[in-house]
Amino acid sequence: MHSFFEEFLGNAFRRAKRDTLSIYDFRERNIKKAEVVYQYLDSRLEKIYNNIIDPSNKFYEELYSLIMPEINIKKLRSRIGYLRKFIRNIFKEYNKKLRNIKDREQSYKYLKEYYGRISSIIKRNKKIFNYYKNYEKFRSNLPDIKNYPTVVIAGLPNVGKSTLLKNLTGSKVKIDQYPFTTKDLMLGYIDTPYFKIQIIDTPGILDRDIEELNYIERKSILALNYLANLIIYVIDITGTSGFSIKEQLNVLKSIRKILDKELIIYFSKSDLFTDRENKIIQYIRDKIKYKYFTNYEELKEYLIKYIKTKDNLFI
């Protein structure tokens, strides 16, 4: 399997050969080959350059540094720009030589030199192309965060976050019984006649020091820290999630230490409630003074009213 930069060069040279088959004059043919190689490489580099986008907000900036710490996006883009300029200068130099030479042997010598210098500069920068391929793969998997008022759903795995997102927005969310139910940030939207509310479901945040968080958990922290205008913390008091109420309240406490965001509580799985669960809700209400909901329709109405009363709720 050829590497990205080898395909890059190979395609340029093959195109030059293909596009000059009908040119019989050696001088015109070599001039055209040099031109085709340059035009192909320049157009590809321009596309790569334009595809490298600086992080548009703090969320993306931090996410880039977390997942691709070895890649500086600004330097990557700058390096591609430098390559375009360098190749353009090489082309200008050899285009002039090829146009001014009439000797057949010397013409082919110049073309060979031109190909060699182009190949050399591309190969010397193969690490840059590898970085770009990693960047491209990463970008294609990024959540599409809109510039809307944003509510983030938080809580431990299997407490009902994905179900709440689906109920609030109508989004089809994949629900799997794995340690982390939702493997990526999942997005949905509440549509109103005047605005949209972006709802983001995060992976589970475990009760550990932030430095010990794994990749998925750190993405949760990023979402909460840089995206949330309001946090819905989901608590399962039925015992079906596998986490105790104490564990869930400890996580809530840790969130409050890290984030200075407005927060409301949603007690999930209300269809399983008995007198026991109602007493637990009363106990938690007395212990922590947050607005709470057990009905997603009432929660949705509250979110719409909440957004109406706020200004500048945009990331």
TANORLIN-V261707 format. One record per residue. N is the residue number from 1. RES is the residue in three letters. SS is DSSP state (helix for helix, strand for strand, loop for the rest). OMEGA is omega in radians with two decimals (999 if undefined). Layout:
N&RES&SS&OMEGA  N&RES&SS&OMEGA
This chain:
1&MET&loop&-3.14  2&HIS&loop&3.08  3&SER&loop&-3.09  4&PHE&helix&-3.07  5&PHE&helix&3.09  6&GLU&helix&3.06  7&GLU&helix&3.13  8&PHE&helix&3.14  9&LEU&helix&-3.11  10&GLY&helix&3.13  11&ASN&helix&-3.14  12&ALA&helix&-3.10  13&PHE&helix&3.10  14&ARG&helix&3.12  15&ARG&helix&3.12  16&ALA&helix&3.12  17&LYS&helix&-3.11  18&ARG&helix&-3.04  19&ASP&loop&-3.11  20&THR&loop&-3.11  21&LEU&loop&-3.07  22&SER&loop&3.14  23&ILE&loop&-3.04  24&TYR&loop&3.10  25&ASP&loop&-3.03  26&PHE&helix&-3.10  27&ARG&helix&3.12  28&GLU&helix&-3.12  29&ARG&helix&-3.12  30&ASN&helix&3.06  31&ILE&helix&-3.13  32&LYS&helix&3.11  33&LYS&helix&3.14  34&ALA&helix&-3.13  35&GLU&helix&-3.12  36&VAL&helix&3.11  37&VAL&helix&3.14  38&TYR&helix&-3.09  39&GLN&helix&3.13  40&TYR&helix&-3.11  41&LEU&helix&-3.12  42&ASP&helix&-3.14  43&SER&helix&3.11  44&ARG&helix&3.13  45&LEU&helix&3.09  46&GLU&helix&3.12  47&LYS&helix&3.11  48&ILE&helix&-3.14  49&TYR&helix&-3.11  50&ASN&helix&-3.13  51&ASN&helix&3.12  52&ILE&loop&-3.04  53&ILE&loop&3.05  54&ASP&loop&3.10  55&PRO&loop&-3.05  56&SER&loop&3.10  57&ASN&loop&-3.06  58&LYS&helix&3.13  59&PHE&helix&-3.12  60&TYR&helix&3.14  61&GLU&helix&-3.14  62&GLU&helix&3.13  63&LEU&helix&3.09  64&TYR&helix&-3.08  65&SER&helix&3.12  66&LEU&helix&-3.02  67&ILE&helix&3.14  68&MET&loop&-3.06  69&PRO&loop&-3.09  70&GLU&loop&-3.06  71&ILE&loop&3.01  72&ASN&loop&-3.01  73&ILE&helix&-3.12  74&LYS&helix&3.13  75&LYS&helix&3.10  76&LEU&helix&-3.14  77&ARG&helix&3.13  78&SER&helix&-3.13  79&ARG&helix&3.09  80&ILE&helix&3.09  81&GLY&helix&3.11  82&TYR&helix&3.13  83&LEU&helix&3.11  84&ARG&helix&-3.12  85&LYS&helix&-3.11  86&PHE&helix&3.14  87&ILE&helix&3.09  88&ARG&helix&-3.14  89&ASN&helix&3.08  90&ILE&helix&3.13  91&PHE&helix&-3.13  92&LYS&helix&-3.13  93&GLU&helix&-3.06  94&TYR&helix&3.03  95&ASN&helix&3.11  96&LYS&helix&3.14  97&LYS&helix&-3.10  98&LEU&helix&3.13  99&ARG&helix&-3.06  100&ASN&helix&-3.10  101&ILE&loop&3.10  102&LYS&loop&3.14  103&ASP&loop&-3.06  104&ARG&helix&-3.09  105&GLU&helix&-3.14  106&GLN&helix&3.12  107&SER&helix&3.13  108&TYR&helix&3.09  109&LYS&helix&3.11  110&TYR&helix&-3.14  111&LEU&helix&3.12  112&LYS&helix&3.10  113&GLU&helix&3.14  114&TYR&helix&3.11  115&TYR&helix&-3.12  116&GLY&helix&-3.12  117&ARG&helix&3.09  118&ILE&helix&-3.14  119&SER&helix&-3.10  120&SER&helix&-3.11  121&ILE&helix&3.10  122&ILE&helix&-3.11  123&LYS&helix&3.13  124&ARG&helix&-3.12  125&ASN&loop&-3.11  126&LYS&helix&3.11  127&LYS&helix&3.11  128&ILE&helix&3.14  129&PHE&helix&3.06  130&ASN&helix&3.07  131&TYR&helix&-3.12  132&TYR&helix&3.13  133&LYS&helix&3.08  134&ASN&helix&3.12  135&TYR&helix&-3.11  136&GLU&helix&3.12  137&LYS&helix&3.14  138&PHE&helix&-3.10  139&ARG&helix&-3.11  140&SER&helix&-3.13  141&ASN&loop&-3.12  142&LEU&loop&3.01  143&PRO&loop&-3.12  144&ASP&loop&-3.09  145&ILE&loop&3.14  146&LYS&loop&3.11  147&ASN&loop&-3.13  148&TYR&loop&2.93  149&PRO&strand&-2.95  150&THR&strand&3.06  151&VAL&strand&-3.14  152&VAL&strand&3.08  153&ILE&strand&-3.11  154&ALA&strand&3.12  155&GLY&loop&-3.13  156&LEU&loop&-3.13  157&PRO&loop&3.02  158&ASN&loop&3.13  159&VAL&loop&3.10  160&GLY&loop&-3.11  161&LYS&helix&-3.11  162&SER&helix&3.10  163&THR&helix&3.11  164&LEU&helix&3.11  165&LEU&helix&-3.14  166&LYS&helix&-3.13  167&ASN&helix&-3.12  168&LEU&helix&-2.96  169&THR&helix&-3.05  170&GLY&loop&-3.13  171&SER&loop&3.04  172&LYS&loop&-3.09  173&VAL&loop&3.11  174&LYS&loop&-3.13  175&ILE&loop&-3.14  176&ASP&loop&3.12  177&GLN&loop&3.06  178&TYR&loop&3.14  179&PRO&loop&3.01  180&PHE&loop&-3.01  181&THR&loop&-3.11  182&THR&loop&-2.98  183&LYS&loop&3.11  184&ASP&loop&3.04  185&LEU&loop&-3.13  186&MET&strand&-3.02  187&LEU&strand&3.01  188&GLY&strand&-3.05  189&TYR&strand&2.97  190&ILE&strand&-3.13  191&ASP&strand&3.00  192&THR&loop&3.14  193&PRO&loop&-3.00  194&TYR&loop&-3.11  195&PHE&loop&3.04  196&LYS&strand&3.04  197&ILE&strand&3.12  198&GLN&strand&3.12  199&ILE&strand&-3.10  200&ILE&strand&3.07  201&ASP&strand&-3.09  202&THR&loop&2.98  203&PRO&loop&-3.11  204&GLY&loop&3.07  205&ILE&loop&-3.10  206&LEU&loop&-3.06  207&ASP&loop&3.14  208&ARG&loop&3.08  209&ASP&loop&-3.07  210&ILE&helix&3.14  211&GLU&helix&-3.13  212&GLU&helix&-3.09  213&LEU&loop&3.09  214&ASN&loop&-3.07  215&TYR&helix&-3.09  216&ILE&helix&-3.10  217&GLU&helix&3.12  218&ARG&helix&3.07  219&LYS&helix&3.10  220&SER&helix&3.14  221&ILE&helix&3.13  222&LEU&helix&-3.13  223&ALA&helix&-3.12  224&LEU&helix&-3.02  225&ASN&helix&-3.00  226&TYR&helix&-3.09  227&LEU&loop&-2.93  228&ALA&loop&2.85  229&ASN&loop&3.13  230&LEU&strand&3.12  231&ILE&strand&2.95  232&ILE&strand&3.11  233&TYR&strand&-3.06  234&VAL&strand&3.11  235&ILE&strand&3.05  236&ASP&loop&-3.13  237&ILE&loop&-3.11  238&THR&loop&-3.12  239&GLY&loop&-3.07  240&THR&loop&-3.13  241&SER&loop&-3.09  242&GLY&loop&3.11  243&PHE&loop&3.13  244&SER&loop&3.08  245&ILE&helix&3.13  246&LYS&helix&3.12  247&GLU&helix&-3.11  248&GLN&helix&3.11  249&LEU&helix&3.07  250&ASN&helix&3.09  251&VAL&helix&3.08  252&LEU&helix&3.13  253&LYS&helix&-3.14  254&SER&helix&3.09  255&ILE&helix&-3.12  256&ARG&helix&3.11  257&LYS&helix&-3.06  258&ILE&helix&-2.97  259&LEU&loop&3.07  260&ASP&loop&-3.11  261&LYS&loop&3.04  262&GLU&strand&-3.02  263&LEU&strand&3.03  264&ILE&strand&-3.10  265&ILE&strand&3.00  266&TYR&strand&3.06  267&PHE&strand&-3.03  268&SER&loop&3.04  269&LYS&loop&-3.09  270&SER&helix&3.11  271&ASP&helix&3.12  272&LEU&helix&-3.05  273&PHE&loop&2.97  274&THR&loop&3.09  275&ASP&helix&3.13  276&ARG&helix&-3.12  277&GLU&helix&3.12  278&ASN&helix&3.10  279&LYS&helix&3.11  280&ILE&helix&3.11  281&ILE&helix&3.13  282&GLN&helix&3.13  283&TYR&helix&-3.13  284&ILE&helix&3.11  285&ARG&helix&-3.13  286&ASP&helix&-3.07  287&LYS&helix&3.14  288&ILE&loop&-3.00  289&LYS&loop&3.07  290&TYR&loop&2.99  291&LYS&loop&-3.09  292&TYR&strand&3.11  293&PHE&strand&3.00  294&THR&loop&-3.09  295&ASN&loop&-3.05  296&TYR&helix&3.12  297&GLU&helix&3.07  298&GLU&helix&3.09  299&LEU&helix&3.14  300&LYS&helix&3.09  301&GLU&helix&3.14  302&TYR&helix&-3.12  303&LEU&helix&3.14  304&ILE&helix&3.11  305&LYS&helix&-3.14  306&TYR&helix&-3.12  307&ILE&helix&3.14  308&LYS&helix&-3.07  309&THR&loop&-3.06  310&LYS&loop&3.07  311&ASP&loop&3.02  312&ASN&loop&3.10  313&LEU&loop&-3.11  314&PHE&loop&-3.10  315&ILE&loop&999
